Amino acid sequence: MLAHESRSGVPYLVLCVAGTDSAGCSGLAADLRTVAALGGHGQLAVTAVTAQDTLGVNAVSPVSPRMVRAQIAAALGDAGTGAVKIGMLATAPIVRAVAAALARPGRARIVLDPVLRSSTGRTLLDAAGQNALVELLLPLADLITPNIPEAEALLGHRIRGVAGMKAAARDLRDRGARAVLVKGGHRRGEAVDVYADADETMLLSASRIRCVDTRGSGCVLSTACACFLARGFSLPEAVRRAKAFVTAAIGCSYRLGRGPGPVNPTGAGLAGPWGETV
């Protein structure tokens, strides 16, 4: 079910299924800021509550799978949504609950950001959860957006160079996802991402910004993809626009606390021409 597009003044809707970040840098905080910056209305389903600061994740408390499913059902059953962004899922039972809730999402597009570890190394989805994600959520996803370590964990082998990223994108597509964006931010040198769907494989490159304040960049990118899909753009065009948006958000990042600060989708939204229609 889509949002009520015929009602004047109602923005497009994006349902963000993810965990909280008490520092306000990543997770649902970054998701909702991104949707707002791109002119939409963000709905949410909380999967886990985390206690974290800019130095790392100190504690994680998963929400009950039944409650996660109920939140998604409430959002979809009332206003509907144009796209769903899935982030941190925490446990295998939550993965199964999300998959069950989205088994019949109507025409809503689904973007899956496989959050497996925090930027400081804490495990955020265990092996059982990863297996459930591959088995149950990849076949539902219009787009999956792993970074290189996440793609390696899902596939069970190392990824070397751009050729390896292309092969990984194809392998993840073979496992069910309609399209894949393998993010190359962990590589040295130019930041190159690889996008692949059934029709094309393309490289997305951007000059690397020398900046340590990149908390939430993966959340912002995947949510921006969901926003552009909800607005009716094709998968390749949504990914291109989202890449440009997150690059602008990194350029607007700021320092917060004692560790790396967040990227700034609000600043990117003010700086860029993101309001064009399809």
C-alpha positions as CSV (number, residue, x, y, z in Angstrom):
1,M,0.0,0.0,0.0
2,L,1.4,3.4,-0.9
3,A,0.9,6.6,1.0
4,H,-2.1,8.7,0.2
5,E,-0.6,10.5,-2.7
6,S,-3.8,12.1,-3.9
7,R,-4.1,14.2,-0.7
8,S,-2.7,17.7,-1.3
9,G,0.3,18.5,0.8
10,V,1.0,15.0,2.2
11,P,4.7,14.2,1.6
12,Y,5.9,10.8,0.5
13,L,6.4,8.2,3.4
14,V,9.4,6.1,4.2
15,L,9.3,3.5,7.0
16,C,12.6,3.1,8.8
17,V,13.1,-0.2,10.6
18,A,16.3,0.1,12.7
19,G,17.8,0.6,16.1
20,T,18.3,3.8,18.1
21,D,21.5,5.6,18.8
22,S,21.6,7.6,22.0
23,A,24.4,9.8,20.5
24,G,22.0,10.8,17.7
25,C,24.6,10.0,15.0
26,S,23.4,6.8,13.3
27,G,20.4,4.4,13.2
28,L,16.9,5.9,13.4
29,A,18.2,9.4,14.2
30,A,20.2,9.5,11.0
31,D,17.3,7.9,9.1
32,L,14.7,10.3,10.1
33,R,16.9,13.3,9.6
34,T,17.6,12.1,6.0
35,V,13.9,11.6,5.2
36,A,13.1,15.1,6.5
37,A,16.0,16.6,4.6
38,L,14.7,15.1,1.4
39,G,11.2,16.3,1.9
40,G,9.5,13.1,3.1
41,H,7.8,11.9,6.3
42,G,9.6,9.3,8.3
43,Q,7.8,6.4,10.0
44,L,9.7,4.1,12.3
45,A,9.8,0.7,13.8
46,V,12.4,0.3,16.6
47,T,14.3,-3.0,16.6
48,A,16.8,-2.3,19.4
49,V,17.7,0.4,21.9
50,T,21.4,1.1,22.2
51,A,23.5,3.1,24.7
52,Q,26.3,4.6,22.7
53,D,28.4,7.6,22.4
54,T,30.9,8.8,19.8
55,L,33.5,6.3,21.1
56,G,31.4,3.2,20.7
57,V,28.4,1.0,21.6
58,N,28.1,0.4,25.4
59,A,24.9,-1.7,25.6
60,V,22.2,-3.1,23.3
61,S,18.7,-4.1,24.3
62,P,16.7,-5.7,21.5
63,V,13.0,-5.0,21.2
64,S,10.7,-8.1,21.3
65,P,10.1,-9.6,17.8
66,R,6.3,-9.3,18.4
67,M,6.6,-5.6,19.1
68,V,8.8,-5.0,16.0
69,R,6.2,-6.8,13.9
70,A,3.4,-4.8,15.5
71,Q,5.1,-1.5,14.8
72,I,5.5,-2.4,11.1
73,A,1.9,-3.6,10.8
74,A,0.7,-0.4,12.4
75,A,2.6,1.8,9.9
76,L,1.6,-0.2,6.8
77,G,-2.0,-0.8,7.9
78,D,-2.8,2.9,8.5
79,A,-1.0,5.4,6.2
80,G,0.9,2.8,4.1
81,T,4.4,3.7,2.9
82,G,6.3,4.4,-0.3
83,A,9.5,2.6,0.7
84,V,11.0,0.7,3.6
85,K,14.5,1.0,4.8
86,I,15.8,-1.8,7.0
87,G,18.9,-1.2,9.2
88,M,20.0,-2.8,12.5
89,L,18.0,-6.0,13.3
90,A,20.0,-7.3,16.4
91,T,18.7,-10.9,16.5
92,A,17.6,-13.7,14.3
93,P,14.0,-13.7,15.7
94,I,13.8,-10.0,14.8
95,V,15.0,-10.8,11.3
96,R,12.2,-13.3,11.0
97,A,9.6,-10.9,12.4
98,V,10.6,-8.2,9.9
99,A,10.5,-10.7,7.0
100,A,7.0,-11.9,8.1
101,A,5.7,-8.3,8.4
102,L,7.0,-7.3,5.0
103,A,6.1,-10.5,3.1
104,R,3.3,-8.6,1.4
105,P,4.4,-5.0,1.4
106,G,2.3,-4.1,-1.6
107,R,4.1,-1.7,-4.0
108,A,6.5,-0.3,-1.4
109,R,10.2,-0.6,-2.3
110,I,12.5,-2.2,0.2
111,V,16.1,-1.2,0.9
112,L,18.2,-3.4,3.1
113,D,21.3,-2.1,4.8
114,P,22.9,-5.2,6.5
115,V,24.2,-3.7,9.7
116,L,26.4,-6.4,11.1
117,R,28.9,-4.5,13.3
118,S,29.3,-1.1,14.7
119,S,32.0,1.2,13.4
120,T,34.0,0.4,16.6
121,G,33.7,-3.3,16.1
122,R,30.8,-4.4,18.3
123,T,28.7,-7.2,16.8
124,L,25.2,-6.0,16.0
125,L,23.8,-9.2,14.3
126,D,25.2,-12.6,15.1
127,A,25.8,-15.5,12.7
128,A,22.3,-16.9,13.1
129,G,20.9,-13.5,12.3
130,Q,23.1,-13.2,9.3
131,N,21.9,-16.5,7.9
132,A,18.3,-15.5,8.5
133,L,18.9,-12.2,6.7
134,V,20.3,-13.9,3.6
135,E,17.5,-16.5,3.6
136,L,14.5,-14.4,4.4
137,L,15.2,-10.7,3.6
138,L,17.4,-10.8,0.5
139,P,14.6,-12.2,-1.6
140,L,12.3,-9.3,-0.4
141,A,14.9,-6.5,-1.1
142,D,14.8,-4.3,-4.1
143,L,18.2,-3.0,-3.1
144,I,20.9,-4.2,-0.5
145,T,23.7,-1.8,0.4
146,P,26.6,-3.7,2.2
147,N,30.0,-2.3,2.7
148,I,32.9,-4.6,1.8
149,P,33.3,-6.2,5.3
150,E,29.5,-6.8,5.4
151,A,29.5,-8.3,1.9
152,E,32.5,-10.5,2.9
153,A,30.6,-11.7,6.0
154,L,27.4,-12.5,4.0
155,L,29.3,-14.3,1.3
156,G,31.9,-16.0,3.5
157,H,35.0,-15.0,1.5
158,R,37.4,-12.0,0.9
159,I,36.7,-9.3,-1.6
160,R,39.7,-7.9,-3.4
161,G,39.6,-4.8,-5.6
162,V,36.9,-3.5,-7.9
163,A,36.7,-6.8,-9.7
164,G,36.0,-8.6,-6.5
165,M,33.3,-6.0,-5.6
166,K,31.6,-6.7,-9.0
167,A,31.7,-10.4,-8.4
168,A,30.3,-9.9,-4.9
169,A,27.4,-7.8,-6.2
170,R,26.5,-10.6,-8.7
171,D,26.7,-13.2,-6.0
172,L,24.4,-11.3,-3.7
173,R,22.0,-10.8,-6.6
174,D,22.0,-14.6,-7.2
175,R,20.9,-15.0,-3.5
176,G,17.8,-13.0,-4.1
177,A,18.2,-9.3,-4.0
178,R,16.9,-7.4,-7.1
179,A,19.9,-5.0,-7.0
180,V,23.1,-4.6,-5.0
181,L,25.3,-1.6,-4.1
182,V,28.6,-2.8,-2.7
183,K,30.1,0.3,-0.9
184,G,33.9,0.8,-1.3
185,G,34.5,3.3,1.5
186,H,36.8,0.8,3.3
187,R,39.2,0.7,0.4
188,R,42.1,3.1,0.1
189,G,42.2,5.7,-2.6
190,E,39.2,6.9,-4.6
191,A,35.9,6.0,-3.1
192,V,34.3,3.6,-5.6
193,D,31.0,1.8,-5.1
194,V,29.7,-1.0,-7.4
195,Y,26.0,-1.1,-8.4
196,A,24.6,-4.2,-10.1
197,D,21.1,-5.2,-11.2
198,A,19.8,-7.5,-13.9
199,D,20.4,-5.0,-16.6
200,E,23.7,-3.2,-15.8
201,T,26.7,-2.9,-13.6
202,M,28.0,0.6,-12.9
203,L,30.8,2.2,-10.9
204,L,30.0,5.2,-8.7
205,S,33.0,7.2,-7.7
206,A,33.6,10.4,-5.7
207,S,36.6,12.2,-4.6
208,R,37.4,11.0,-1.1
209,I,36.8,13.7,1.5
210,R,39.5,13.7,4.2
211,C,37.3,13.5,7.2
212,V,36.9,11.2,10.3
213,D,33.4,12.5,11.1
214,T,31.5,9.9,9.1
215,R,29.2,8.3,11.7
216,G,25.9,7.4,10.1
217,S,27.1,7.6,6.5
218,G,25.8,4.1,5.7
219,C,22.4,4.8,7.3
220,V,22.1,8.1,5.4
221,L,23.0,6.4,2.0
222,S,20.5,3.6,2.4
223,T,17.7,5.9,3.6
224,A,18.4,8.3,0.8
225,C,18.0,5.4,-1.7
226,A,14.7,4.6,-0.1
227,C,13.6,8.2,-0.3
228,F,14.3,8.5,-4.0
229,L,12.7,5.1,-4.7
230,A,9.6,6.3,-2.8
231,R,9.5,9.4,-5.1
232,G,9.4,7.2,-8.1
233,F,13.0,7.2,-9.4
234,S,14.4,4.0,-11.0
235,L,16.9,1.9,-9.0
236,P,20.0,3.2,-10.8
237,E,18.9,6.8,-10.6
238,A,17.9,6.5,-6.9
239,V,21.4,5.1,-6.1
240,R,23.2,7.8,-8.1
241,R,21.2,10.6,-6.3
242,A,21.7,8.9,-2.9
243,K,25.5,8.7,-3.5
244,A,25.6,12.4,-4.3
245,F,23.5,13.2,-1.3
246,V,25.7,11.2,1.2
247,T,28.8,12.8,-0.3
248,A,27.3,16.2,0.4
249,A,26.3,15.1,3.9
250,I,29.9,14.0,4.6
251,G,31.1,17.4,3.4
252,C,28.8,19.0,6.0
253,S,29.8,16.7,8.9
254,Y,30.8,18.0,12.3
255,R,32.7,17.0,15.4
256,L,30.6,15.8,18.4
257,G,31.9,14.5,21.7
258,R,35.3,12.8,22.1
259,G,35.1,10.5,19.0
260,P,34.1,10.8,15.3
261,G,31.1,12.9,14.7
262,P,28.2,12.4,12.3
263,V,27.6,13.2,8.7
264,N,25.0,15.9,8.3
265,P,22.0,15.1,6.1
266,T,20.3,18.3,7.2
267,G,23.2,20.4,5.9
268,A,23.2,18.4,2.7
269,G,19.5,18.9,2.3
270,L,19.9,22.7,2.5
271,A,22.9,22.7,0.1
272,G,21.7,20.5,-2.7
273,P,19.1,20.5,-5.5
274,W,17.2,17.5,-4.0
275,G,13.7,18.7,-4.7
276,E,13.4,17.9,-8.4
277,T,10.5,15.8,-9.5
278,V,10.8,12.6,-11.4
